[in-house]
Amino acid sequence: MKTRISFLLGLLLAASIAPNAFSQAAKTKKVVFVIVDGISSDSKEKIATPHLDAIAKVGGYTRAYVGGGKGTYSQTPTISAVGYNSLLTGTWVNKHNVWDNDIKDPNYHYWTLFRFLEEQYPQKRTAIFSTWLDNRTKLVGTNLPQTGQLQIDYSFDGFELDTMHFKHDEQKEYIHKIDEKVVNEAAAYIRDNGPDMSWVYLEYTDDMGHKYGDSEQFHKAIQMMDDQMGRLWKSVSYREKTYNEDWLIVITTDHGRDAKTGQGHGGQSDRERSTWIVTNAKNLNANFKATPGVVDIFPTVARHMDIHIPKEQSFEVDGVAFTGKLSIVSPVVQKSAGKVDISWKAVEKEGKVKIWLATTNEFEKGGRDLYYLMDEVDVANEKAGIDISQYPSGFFKIVIEGKYNSVNRWVVEK
């Protein structure tokens, strides 16, 4: 009799747990990432941003950075389009090759998030809402042979070219009007259609920074931006409550401002490099709690959307996810006398890391690099040394591959 009662209780317990478990497993993952232009971390922090704060209360807020490795091969201009492409590709300028806002020759061998999603999940829907047309046509590279004629399912952009409805004025109020149109459409479209991956870009804050520097006008533009983020957050919250969806929202900026007046940017001063990230992600890790880079958004989005980055491409990604488990962060590579000393910080101290070496950069031309497995050590060791005396190249790619992530560094000899 006891066995029978226990069996019935087990069935009842399973029945009570199972629906919730299945509901959780069946959630459809969605993402929207947002770039609001030209707001240094100190500027954001001195202005009340209740809507961003509400999102951060669910997930988190952190200072972040742009500009690559200062004084190294990956040093990257703190310029708008350069930062956008670092987010889209997870790489610094030495790879994606967008050096300024002219966007002359992007290296499309470094795929964007949109291209990976389209390649692996062609049934999923994408959307771009932008106050600058070049984001879609040049950076994402829609309908170009170099991107395989990549298409975005829904785009809402190009209004800066419509001088009839948005007459260009010296005060740049037309940009504010376009931003409002873009964000209102994004909020409505996300609420009604729930695209799987969306990018929202707004420009007005940077224009006010350029025109007025650290000023009342710039601070007011940040407050306007916060209100706009509230509209997007309302739509995301509605989707999560109404549909069985798991949304990731990531809001960031593309560069800071110069320390003297706040009007310029492009250099490598601390303030120009200092940015920030707001997200609703709940499983934030040690990388988020440190100072993540704009390139770290790429692997975070890929992880959330279950996008698999093939090994050869993952070895090129400069970012590290700021959600979920990590094996390694903060790699340091130093070469001397035919040897390379490698160190890192272990996060999850389980398993081993593989140390890979390549002496070519065929990847940037669409080719393949030959990687040699140089060593395999416990991740908890946090260091390794490899002999490169038999490799005469003045250029070395080094990848440290762990259980949960990999990191890479180059040695570029002058």
C-alpha positions in Angstrom: 0.0 0.0 0.0 2.8 2.4 0.9 4.5 1.7 -2.4 1.2 2.5 -4.2 0.8 5.8 -2.3 4.4 6.8 -3.0 3.9 6.1 -6.7 0.8 8.2 -6.8 2.5 11.0 -4.9 5.4 10.8 -7.3 3.0 11.2 -10.3 1.3 14.1 -8.7 4.6 15.8 -8.0 5.9 15.2 -11.5 2.7 16.6 -12.9 3.0 19.7 -10.8 6.7 20.3 -11.8 6.6 19.2 -15.5 4.4 22.0 -16.9 6.7 24.6 -15.5 9.8 22.7 -16.7 8.4 22.3 -20.2 7.3 26.0 -20.2 10.8 27.1 -19.4 12.4 24.8 -22.0 10.0 26.0 -24.7 10.7 29.7 -24.3 11.7 31.3 -27.6 14.9 33.4 -27.3 15.0 36.9 -28.7 17.4 39.8 -28.5 17.5 43.5 -29.1 20.8 45.4 -28.9 20.8 49.2 -28.8 23.6 51.7 -29.5 22.9 55.3 -28.3 25.7 57.4 -29.7 28.5 59.1 -27.9 27.8 59.0 -24.1 30.8 58.5 -21.9 30.3 56.6 -18.7 30.7 59.6 -16.4 28.1 61.6 -18.5 25.6 58.8 -18.1 26.2 58.4 -14.4 25.7 62.1 -13.5 22.2 62.2 -15.2 19.1 60.5 -13.8 18.2 57.6 -16.0 15.2 55.9 -14.3 14.3 53.6 -17.3 17.9 52.4 -17.7 18.0 51.9 -14.0 14.8 49.7 -14.2 16.5 47.5 -16.8 19.7 47.3 -14.8 17.7 46.4 -11.7 16.6 43.2 -13.5 20.1 42.5 -14.8 23.0 44.9 -14.3 24.9 48.1 -15.2 28.7 48.2 -15.7 31.3 50.5 -17.1 32.8 49.2 -20.3 35.3 50.2 -22.9 36.0 50.7 -26.6 39.3 51.3 -28.4 40.9 47.9 -28.4 44.2 47.2 -26.7 45.7 50.7 -26.1 49.1 51.0 -27.7 48.9 47.5 -29.2 48.1 45.9 -32.6 44.4 46.1 -31.8 44.2 49.8 -30.8 41.0 51.0 -32.4 39.8 54.6 -33.1 37.0 55.7 -30.7 34.8 56.6 -33.7 31.2 55.7 -34.2 31.1 53.3 -37.2 34.3 51.7 -35.9 32.5 50.9 -32.6 29.4 49.7 -34.2 31.3 47.2 -36.2 33.3 46.0 -33.2 29.9 45.1 -31.6 28.5 43.5 -34.8 31.6 41.3 -35.4 33.1 40.9 -32.0 36.5 42.1 -33.3 38.7 45.1 -33.1 39.7 47.3 -36.1 42.8 45.3 -37.0 40.3 42.6 -38.2 37.1 44.2 -39.3 38.9 47.1 -41.1 36.4 49.9 -40.5 38.7 52.7 -39.5 36.3 55.7 -39.7 32.8 56.7 -40.6 33.6 56.5 -44.3 33.4 52.7 -44.1 35.6 52.3 -47.2 36.5 48.7 -47.1 34.9 46.5 -44.3 36.4 43.0 -44.1 33.3 40.9 -44.4 35.3 37.7 -43.7 34.6 38.7 -40.1 30.9 37.9 -40.0 28.3 40.0 -38.2 25.7 38.6 -35.7 23.1 39.0 -38.4 25.0 36.8 -40.8 25.6 34.1 -38.3 21.9 34.0 -37.4 20.7 34.0 -41.0 23.2 31.2 -41.8 22.1 28.9 -38.9 18.5 29.9 -38.5 17.1 31.2 -41.8 13.6 30.9 -40.5 14.3 33.5 -37.7 13.4 37.1 -38.4 15.7 40.1 -38.2 15.1 43.8 -37.9 17.2 47.0 -38.0 15.8 50.4 -36.8 18.4 53.1 -37.4 19.0 56.8 -37.8 21.9 56.1 -40.1 21.4 54.1 -43.3 25.0 52.9 -43.6 24.6 50.7 -40.6 22.5 48.3 -42.6 23.9 48.8 -46.1 27.6 49.0 -45.4 28.3 47.5 -41.9 25.8 44.7 -42.0 26.3 44.7 -45.8 22.8 43.8 -47.0 22.5 42.6 -50.6 26.3 42.5 -51.1 28.0 39.6 -52.8 30.7 39.7 -50.0 27.9 38.8 -47.4 26.1 36.3 -49.6 23.4 38.9 -50.4 22.4 39.0 -46.8 18.9 40.3 -46.2 17.3 41.9 -43.1 13.6 40.9 -42.8 12.5 44.4 -41.7 14.4 47.6 -41.9 13.4 51.1 -40.8 16.1 53.6 -41.7 17.4 56.1 -44.2 15.3 59.1 -43.0 18.4 61.3 -42.8 18.2 61.4 -46.6 14.6 62.6 -46.6 15.1 66.3 -46.5 11.4 67.0 -47.4 10.0 65.5 -44.2 13.2 66.1 -42.0 14.5 69.4 -43.1 18.2 69.7 -42.0 18.7 72.4 -39.4 21.8 73.7 -37.7 20.5 72.7 -34.2 20.2 69.1 -35.4 16.6 68.9 -34.2 15.8 66.9 -37.4 18.0 64.1 -36.0 16.0 64.1 -32.7 12.8 63.8 -34.8 14.3 60.9 -36.7 15.4 59.2 -33.5 11.9 59.5 -32.2 10.4 58.1 -35.3 12.9 55.2 -35.3 12.4 54.3 -31.6 8.6 54.5 -31.8 8.6 52.2 -34.8 11.1 49.8 -33.0 8.9 49.7 -29.9 5.7 49.1 -31.9 7.3 46.5 -34.2 8.9 44.6 -31.3 5.6 44.6 -29.4 3.5 43.5 -32.3 5.9 41.2 -34.2 8.7 40.1 -31.9 11.6 39.8 -34.4 14.2 37.3 -33.2 17.2 39.7 -33.5 16.9 43.5 -33.6 19.4 46.4 -33.7 18.3 49.9 -32.7 20.6 52.8 -33.3 20.0 56.5 -32.2 22.2 59.4 -33.0 21.0 62.6 -31.3 23.1 62.4 -28.1 26.3 62.4 -30.1 25.2 65.5 -32.1 24.5 67.4 -28.9 27.9 66.4 -27.5 29.7 67.6 -30.7 27.8 70.9 -30.8 27.6 71.8 -27.1 30.1 69.5 -25.3 29.4 68.9 -21.6 26.4 71.0 -21.3 22.7 71.3 -20.4 21.8 70.4 -24.0 23.9 67.2 -23.9 22.4 66.2 -20.5 18.9 66.9 -21.7 19.6 64.6 -24.8 20.7 61.8 -22.4 17.4 62.2 -20.5 15.5 62.0 -23.8 17.4 58.9 -24.6 16.4 57.3 -21.3 12.8 57.9 -22.1 13.3 56.3 -25.4 14.8 53.2 -23.8 11.8 53.1 -21.5 9.5 52.6 -24.6 11.7 49.8 -25.9 11.8 48.1 -22.4 8.0 48.4 -22.2 7.6 46.4 -25.5 10.2 43.8 -24.4 8.4 43.4 -21.0 5.1 43.0 -22.8 6.4 40.3 -25.1 7.8 38.4 -22.1 4.6 38.6 -20.2 2.3 37.9 -23.1 4.2 35.3 -25.1 6.5 32.5 -24.1 9.7 34.4 -24.9 13.0 35.0 -23.2 14.4 38.4 -24.2 17.9 39.7 -23.9 18.2 43.5 -24.1 21.7 45.1 -24.3 22.1 48.9 -24.4 25.5 50.5 -24.9 27.3 53.4 -26.5 30.0 53.5 -29.2 32.6 55.9 -27.6 33.1 58.4 -24.9 34.0 62.1 -25.2 37.2 64.1 -24.9 38.2 65.2 -21.4 38.7 68.9 -22.2 35.3 70.0 -23.6 33.3 66.8 -24.3 32.8 67.9 -27.9 35.3 65.5 -29.5 36.3 61.9 -29.6 38.4 59.5 -31.6 41.5 59.3 -29.5 42.7 57.0 -26.7 42.1 59.1 -23.6 40.4 57.3 -20.7 37.3 59.3 -21.2 37.1 58.6 -24.9 37.5 54.9 -24.2 35.1 54.7 -21.3 31.6 53.5 -22.1 28.9 51.5 -20.4 26.5 48.6 -20.8 23.0 48.1 -19.4 21.3 44.7 -19.7 18.4 42.7 -18.3 20.6 39.5 -18.4 20.4 37.7 -15.0 23.3 35.2 -15.4 26.0 37.9 -15.4 29.5 36.6 -14.8 32.9 37.9 -13.7 33.6 39.5 -17.0 30.6 41.8 -16.6 31.6 42.7 -13.1 35.0 43.7 -14.4 35.1 46.1 -17.4 33.8 44.4 -20.5 34.5 45.6 -24.0 32.1 46.4 -26.8 33.4 43.3 -28.5 32.0 41.2 -25.6 28.4 41.9 -26.7 28.9 39.7 -29.7 29.6 36.4 -27.9 26.9 37.3 -25.3 24.3 37.6 -27.9 25.5 34.5 -29.7 25.3 32.5 -26.4 21.8 33.7 -25.7 20.6 32.9 -29.2 22.3 29.5 -29.4 24.4 30.6 -32.3 27.3 28.3 -32.8 30.5 30.0 -33.9 32.7 27.4 -35.8 36.1 27.0 -34.4 38.1 28.8 -37.1 35.8 31.8 -36.7 35.6 31.6 -32.9 39.4 31.8 -32.8 39.2 35.3 -34.4 36.5 36.7 -32.0 38.1 39.2 -29.6 35.2 39.3 -27.2 34.3 37.1 -24.2 30.6 36.6 -23.2 29.5 38.4 -20.0 26.8 35.8 -19.2 27.2 32.2 -18.3 30.2 30.1 -17.5 33.7 31.0 -18.6 37.0 29.2 -18.4 39.4 32.0 -19.0 39.7 35.8 -19.1 42.4 38.5 -19.2 45.1 36.7 -21.3 48.6 38.2 -21.4 51.2 37.1 -24.0 54.8 38.1 -23.9 57.5 37.0 -26.3 61.2 36.9 -25.6 64.2 34.9 -27.0 62.3 32.3 -29.0 59.7 31.7 -26.3 56.2 33.0 -25.5 55.0 33.2 -22.0 51.2 33.1 -21.6 49.1 33.8 -18.6 45.4 34.1 -17.9 42.9 34.3 -15.1 40.9 31.1 -14.6 37.2 31.5 -13.8 35.7 28.0 -13.8 38.8 26.0 -12.6 37.8 22.8 -14.3 39.4 20.9 -17.2 42.4 21.9 -19.4 43.2 24.6 -21.9 44.8 24.0 -25.3 47.4 26.5 -26.5 47.2 26.9 -30.3 49.7 28.8 -32.5 49.4 30.0 -36.1 52.0 32.0 -38.0 49.9 33.3 -40.8 46.8 35.5 -41.2 45.1 33.9 -44.2 41.7 34.3 -42.5 41.6 38.0 -43.3 41.7 37.2 -47.0 39.1 34.4 -46.7 41.7 31.6 -46.4 42.5 29.2 -43.6 45.3 29.3 -41.1 47.1 26.2 -39.9 47.0 26.1 -36.1 49.6 24.0 -34.2 48.6 22.5 -30.8 51.6 23.7 -28.7 50.5 22.6 -25.2 47.7 21.4 -23.0 47.6 22.4 -19.3 45.2 22.6 -16.4 43.2 25.8 -16.7 43.9 26.4 -13.0 47.6 26.7 -13.7 46.9 30.1 -15.2 50.1 30.1 -17.2 52.0 28.3 -19.9 55.2 28.7 -21.9 55.7 27.7 -25.6 58.9 27.4 -27.6 58.5 29.2 -31.0 62.2 29.1 -31.9 61.4 26.8 -34.8 58.9 29.3 -36.2 60.8 32.2 -37.9 57.6 34.3 -38.5 57.4 37.8 -37.0 53.7 37.3 -36.7 52.0 34.9 -34.3 48.4 34.2 -33.5 47.9 32.5 -30.1 44.6 31.0 -29.0 43.9 29.7 -25.5 41.0 27.3 -25.8 39.1 26.3 -22.6 36.0 24.3 -21.9 33.6 27.3 -21.9 35.4 29.9 -24.0 38.5 30.8 -25.9 40.6 33.9 -26.1 43.2 35.1 -28.5 46.2 37.4 -28.7 48.6 38.3 -31.5 52.3 38.9 -31.4 53.2 41.4 -34.1 56.9 42.2 -34.3 58.0 45.4 -35.9 
